[in-house]
Amino acid sequence: MPSASGRPCRLRLDEGGPVLVEGPVEVVLPDGSVRSSDRFQVALCVCRRSRDYPWCDTSHRRRVRTGERGRERGRGTESGETEESR
C-alpha cells in the first residue's frame, strides 16, 4: 500500500529488536485506540516490554548486572585485573 507520498511504506525487521517504520505513522492498538507519530522513522515494540508501547524504549535488550559486565565481555576492571586474580 503506498504512503501519502506515493511510495510504499517501508518496514525494517531487526532480529531481536523492534520493527523500524518510515513515518509518519498511525498505529491502531488492539483496544482500538490510535497512537501517532510524525517522526521520519519510528521503532515499534514487538516484545511488549516497552513502558511506552507501541513505541520501543529498548526494553528488549538483555539486562546485565553491573558486576557481571567485565566477566561477560572477558575483561577485568579498569586496572586490568580480573575477578579471579583478586
C-alpha positions as CSV (number, residue, x, y, z in Angstrom):
1,M,0.0,0.0,0.0
2,P,1.5,3.3,-1.0
3,S,2.0,6.1,1.6
4,A,0.8,9.6,1.2
5,S,4.0,10.4,-0.8
6,G,3.1,7.6,-3.3
7,R,5.9,5.4,-2.2
8,P,5.3,2.0,-0.5
9,C,5.6,2.2,3.3
10,R,9.0,0.7,4.3
11,L,9.4,-1.6,7.3
12,R,12.7,-2.9,8.5
13,L,12.9,-6.0,10.7
14,D,15.9,-6.4,13.0
15,E,16.4,-9.7,14.7
16,G,15.8,-9.4,18.4
17,G,14.8,-5.8,18.1
18,P,12.0,-3.5,17.1
19,V,10.3,-3.1,13.8
20,L,11.6,0.2,12.2
21,V,8.9,2.0,10.2
22,E,9.4,5.0,7.9
23,G,7.0,7.6,9.3
24,P,4.8,9.4,9.8
25,V,2.7,6.6,11.2
26,E,-0.6,5.8,13.0
27,V,-0.8,2.6,15.0
28,V,-4.1,1.1,15.8
29,L,-3.8,-0.8,19.1
30,P,-5.8,-4.0,20.0
31,D,-8.2,-1.9,22.1
32,G,-9.0,0.3,19.1
33,S,-7.0,3.4,20.4
34,V,-4.7,5.1,17.9
35,R,-1.2,6.3,18.6
36,S,0.5,8.5,16.0
37,S,4.0,9.9,15.4
38,D,5.1,12.4,12.8
39,R,8.8,11.4,13.1
40,F,10.6,10.3,9.9
41,Q,11.2,6.8,11.4
42,V,9.8,5.1,14.4
43,A,10.7,1.9,16.3
44,L,7.7,-0.3,17.1
45,C,7.9,-2.6,20.0
46,V,7.3,-6.3,19.3
47,C,8.3,-7.8,22.7
48,R,5.6,-5.8,24.5
49,R,8.1,-4.9,27.3
50,S,8.2,-1.2,26.5
51,R,6.7,1.2,29.0
52,D,5.7,3.4,26.1
53,Y,4.1,0.7,24.0
54,P,3.7,0.6,20.9
55,W,6.9,2.7,20.7
56,C,10.2,0.8,21.5
57,D,12.1,2.0,24.6
58,T,14.9,-0.7,24.2
59,S,13.4,-2.8,27.0
60,H,14.1,-5.8,24.7
61,R,17.8,-5.6,25.3
62,R,19.3,-8.1,27.7
63,R,19.9,-6.6,31.1
64,V,23.2,-7.3,32.7
65,R,24.0,-6.5,36.4
66,T,26.9,-4.1,36.8
67,G,29.2,-6.7,38.5
68,E,28.8,-9.1,35.6
69,R,29.7,-6.8,32.7
70,G,33.5,-7.4,32.9
71,R,33.2,-11.1,33.1
72,E,30.7,-11.3,30.3
73,R,33.0,-9.4,27.9
74,G,36.1,-11.3,29.0
75,R,37.6,-8.2,30.7
76,G,38.5,-7.3,34.2
77,T,38.3,-3.9,35.9
78,E,39.8,-0.7,34.6
79,S,43.2,-1.7,36.1
80,G,43.1,-4.9,34.1
81,E,42.7,-7.3,36.9
82,T,40.0,-10.0,36.7
83,E,37.8,-11.2,39.5
84,E,39.8,-14.4,39.6
85,S,43.1,-12.6,40.2
86,R,41.7,-10.6,43.1
